[in-house]
């Protein structure tokens, strides 16, 4: 007996599409808004973590803007991969797509959190925690749901036995 269509599944997929789009938009902002003043508060927190003085060399800010722009471009690429995996998981109902997204997050988050904690950049820990709390539960649910659906669809029916 096939698993009935589930509105929760659809809502979680829409949530993941939205999360991927937010990653894309944030990546664009990080790449192109470094010199606009929009990121000054964020850049200041990073500078304060690495410079013990009130006077930060001008070259330090330029380097931070460059690093943030590079990270933004990487985040844009990640968001496209995320969009592709969400689409594949949604269309094929394959737990493998959700599993790869889970694996990527589980690989990224502890390292990012550890590196951020070492540098005392606490805002990253908050953002990483938010990402874990908003992405992992839906992904785990989708993985389990689609895996269960495959198992139900692949069990031999009683009428097929001779």
PyMOL commands that set and color helices and strands:
alter all, ss='L'
color gray80, all
select helices_A, chain A and resi 7-32+40-50+58-92+95-119+122-154+158-160
alter helices_A, ss='H'
color red, helices_A
deselect
rebuild
show_as cartoon
